[in-house]
Amino acid sequence: MKSINTIQRNRSVGTFGLDRTYSEATGYGHFENYDLFAGIAYNVIRNSANMKIQRRAYSILEGCASYRYNASDYLKEINIYYPNILSQE
């Protein structure tokens, strides 16, 4: 919850800030947090029309997928339905 509160207080969190708070919030070994972030990132990708936000969420989902099978499944699905998500810059 620390990162969500940080983002709510400071809506102008930059790319570095988002990465840092995501890394801190995963808890380095608290795997249930990876599941939570994977679910959020998956839903953001599926429901956002903003490519920059989708790419950010994809990056987070990729990080989670290296630790959790469920996140890996989400990533595989996103790669099928959004095959050009990283190339549309």
C-alpha atoms as an extended CHARMM CRD file, in Angstrom:
* protein
*
        89  EXT
         1         1  MET       CA              0.0000000000        0.0000000000        0.0000000000  PROA      1               0.0000000000
         2         2  LYS       CA              2.9710000000        2.3080000000        0.4480000000  PROA      2               0.0000000000
         3         3  SER       CA              3.3680000000        2.8270000000       -3.3080000000  PROA      3               0.0000000000
         4         4  ILE       CA             -0.3320000000        3.4250000000       -3.9010000000  PROA      4               0.0000000000
         5         5  ASN       CA             -0.3740000000        6.0730000000       -1.1920000000  PROA      5               0.0000000000
         6         6  THR       CA              2.7580000000        7.6500000000       -2.6380000000  PROA      6               0.0000000000
         7         7  ILE       CA              1.2290000000        7.8020000000       -6.1040000000  PROA      7               0.0000000000
         8         8  GLN       CA             -2.0270000000        9.2540000000       -4.7570000000  PROA      8               0.0000000000
         9         9  ARG       CA             -0.2040000000       11.9840000000       -2.8390000000  PROA      9               0.0000000000
        10        10  ASN       CA              2.0900000000       12.8030000000       -5.7270000000  PROA      10              0.0000000000
        11        11  ARG       CA              0.2230000000       12.4000000000       -8.9990000000  PROA      11              0.0000000000
        12        12  SER       CA              3.2720000000       13.5460000000      -10.9590000000  PROA      12              0.0000000000
        13        13  VAL       CA              5.3630000000       10.5030000000      -10.0850000000  PROA      13              0.0000000000
        14        14  GLY       CA              7.8100000000       10.0440000000      -12.9410000000  PROA      14              0.0000000000
        15        15  THR       CA              9.0020000000        6.8770000000      -14.5630000000  PROA      15              0.0000000000
        16        16  PHE       CA             11.7850000000        6.3740000000      -12.0340000000  PROA      16              0.0000000000
        17        17  GLY       CA              9.4120000000        6.9830000000       -9.1250000000  PROA      17              0.0000000000
        18        18  LEU       CA              6.9180000000        4.4120000000      -10.3840000000  PROA      18              0.0000000000
        19        19  ASP       CA              9.6280000000        1.8080000000      -10.8410000000  PROA      19              0.0000000000
        20        20  ARG       CA             11.0830000000        2.5090000000       -7.4300000000  PROA      20              0.0000000000
        21        21  THR       CA              7.7900000000        2.3390000000       -5.5660000000  PROA      21              0.0000000000
        22        22  TYR       CA              6.7740000000       -0.8030000000       -7.4670000000  PROA      22              0.0000000000
        23        23  SER       CA             10.0540000000       -2.4600000000       -6.5100000000  PROA      23              0.0000000000
        24        24  GLU       CA              9.6830000000       -1.4580000000       -2.8770000000  PROA      24              0.0000000000
        25        25  ALA       CA              6.0700000000       -2.6050000000       -2.7260000000  PROA      25              0.0000000000
        26        26  THR       CA              6.7680000000       -6.0720000000       -4.1070000000  PROA      26              0.0000000000
        27        27  GLY       CA              8.6680000000       -6.6940000000       -0.8910000000  PROA      27              0.0000000000
        28        28  TYR       CA             11.4790000000       -8.7100000000       -2.4600000000  PROA      28              0.0000000000
        29        29  GLY       CA             10.1050000000      -12.1720000000       -1.7710000000  PROA      29              0.0000000000
        30        30  HSD       CA              6.5410000000      -11.4660000000       -0.7010000000  PROA      30              0.0000000000
        31        31  PHE       CA              5.1370000000      -13.1960000000       -3.7350000000  PROA      31              0.0000000000
        32        32  GLU       CA              1.5080000000      -12.2830000000       -3.1050000000  PROA      32              0.0000000000
        33        33  ASN       CA              2.4830000000       -8.7090000000       -3.9720000000  PROA      33              0.0000000000
        34        34  TYR       CA              3.7340000000       -9.8410000000       -7.3730000000  PROA      34              0.0000000000
        35        35  ASP       CA              0.3080000000      -11.3950000000       -7.9890000000  PROA      35              0.0000000000
        36        36  LEU       CA             -1.3800000000       -8.1440000000       -7.0070000000  PROA      36              0.0000000000
        37        37  PHE       CA              0.8140000000       -6.0070000000       -9.2570000000  PROA      37              0.0000000000
        38        38  ALA       CA              0.4640000000       -8.4870000000      -12.1310000000  PROA      38              0.0000000000
        39        39  GLY       CA             -3.3230000000       -8.3100000000      -11.8960000000  PROA      39              0.0000000000
        40        40  ILE       CA             -3.2920000000       -4.5250000000      -11.8120000000  PROA      40              0.0000000000
        41        41  ALA       CA             -0.8620000000       -4.2810000000      -14.7370000000  PROA      41              0.0000000000
        42        42  TYR       CA             -2.8770000000       -6.8010000000      -16.7790000000  PROA      42              0.0000000000
        43        43  ASN       CA             -6.0960000000       -4.8330000000      -16.2470000000  PROA      43              0.0000000000
        44        44  VAL       CA             -4.4120000000       -1.5330000000      -17.0560000000  PROA      44              0.0000000000
        45        45  ILE       CA             -3.1360000000       -2.9220000000      -20.3570000000  PROA      45              0.0000000000
        46        46  ARG       CA             -6.5430000000       -4.3360000000      -21.2570000000  PROA      46              0.0000000000
        47        47  ASN       CA             -8.5180000000       -1.2250000000      -20.2900000000  PROA      47              0.0000000000
        48        48  SER       CA             -6.2910000000        1.7390000000      -21.1010000000  PROA      48              0.0000000000
        49        49  ALA       CA             -6.1730000000        3.4380000000      -24.4770000000  PROA      49              0.0000000000
        50        50  ASN       CA             -2.9820000000        5.3010000000      -23.5540000000  PROA      50              0.0000000000
        51        51  MET       CA              0.0120000000        3.5120000000      -25.0900000000  PROA      51              0.0000000000
        52        52  LYS       CA              2.5090000000        5.0760000000      -22.6910000000  PROA      52              0.0000000000
        53        53  ILE       CA              0.5410000000        3.7530000000      -19.7200000000  PROA      53              0.0000000000
        54        54  GLN       CA              0.1430000000        0.3630000000      -21.3970000000  PROA      54              0.0000000000
        55        55  ARG       CA              3.9010000000        0.1080000000      -21.9430000000  PROA      55              0.0000000000
        56        56  ARG       CA              4.5500000000        1.0010000000      -18.2830000000  PROA      56              0.0000000000
        57        57  ALA       CA              2.0960000000       -1.6510000000      -17.1500000000  PROA      57              0.0000000000
        58        58  TYR       CA              3.7060000000       -4.1430000000      -19.5430000000  PROA      58              0.0000000000
        59        59  SER       CA              7.0890000000       -3.4830000000      -17.9680000000  PROA      59              0.0000000000
        60        60  ILE       CA              5.6740000000       -4.1810000000      -14.5130000000  PROA      60              0.0000000000
        61        61  LEU       CA              3.9110000000       -7.3130000000      -15.7560000000  PROA      61              0.0000000000
        62        62  GLU       CA              7.1820000000       -8.5360000000      -17.2740000000  PROA      62              0.0000000000
        63        63  GLY       CA              8.9280000000       -8.0830000000      -13.9470000000  PROA      63              0.0000000000
        64        64  CYS       CA              6.2240000000      -10.0230000000      -12.1150000000  PROA      64              0.0000000000
        65        65  ALA       CA              6.2070000000      -12.7760000000      -14.7460000000  PROA      65              0.0000000000
        66        66  SER       CA              9.7830000000      -13.6810000000      -13.9360000000  PROA      66              0.0000000000
        67        67  TYR       CA              8.6430000000      -14.7040000000      -10.4340000000  PROA      67              0.0000000000
        68        68  ARG       CA              5.0250000000      -15.8920000000      -10.7350000000  PROA      68              0.0000000000
        69        69  TYR       CA              3.3790000000      -18.3850000000      -13.1000000000  PROA      69              0.0000000000
        70        70  ASN       CA              0.0630000000      -16.5260000000      -13.0000000000  PROA      70              0.0000000000
        71        71  ALA       CA              1.7940000000      -13.3190000000      -14.1120000000  PROA      71              0.0000000000
        72        72  SER       CA              3.5710000000      -15.2800000000      -16.8310000000  PROA      72              0.0000000000
        73        73  ASP       CA              0.2000000000      -16.4920000000      -18.0940000000  PROA      73              0.0000000000
        74        74  TYR       CA             -1.0780000000      -12.9120000000      -18.1550000000  PROA      74              0.0000000000
        75        75  LEU       CA              2.0030000000      -11.8390000000      -20.0890000000  PROA      75              0.0000000000
        76        76  LYS       CA              1.5390000000      -14.6240000000      -22.6590000000  PROA      76              0.0000000000
        77        77  GLU       CA             -2.0660000000      -13.5450000000      -23.1710000000  PROA      77              0.0000000000
        78        78  ILE       CA             -1.0940000000       -9.8930000000      -23.5660000000  PROA      78              0.0000000000
        79        79  ASN       CA              1.5760000000      -10.8720000000      -26.1000000000  PROA      79              0.0000000000
        80        80  ILE       CA             -1.0880000000      -12.6890000000      -28.1340000000  PROA      80              0.0000000000
        81        81  TYR       CA             -3.7090000000       -9.9240000000      -28.0760000000  PROA      81              0.0000000000
        82        82  TYR       CA             -1.3170000000       -6.9580000000      -28.0790000000  PROA      82              0.0000000000
        83        83  PRO       CA              1.6500000000       -8.2030000000      -30.1310000000  PROA      83              0.0000000000
        84        84  ASN       CA              2.9310000000       -4.7170000000      -30.9530000000  PROA      84              0.0000000000
        85        85  ILE       CA              2.5860000000       -3.1150000000      -27.5470000000  PROA      85              0.0000000000
        86        86  LEU       CA              6.2870000000       -2.2730000000      -27.2780000000  PROA      86              0.0000000000
        87        87  SER       CA              6.8130000000       -1.2920000000      -30.8980000000  PROA      87              0.0000000000
        88        88  GLN       CA              4.0640000000        1.3550000000      -30.9710000000  PROA      88              0.0000000000
        89        89  GLU       CA              6.0960000000        4.2310000000      -29.6080000000  PROA      89              0.0000000000
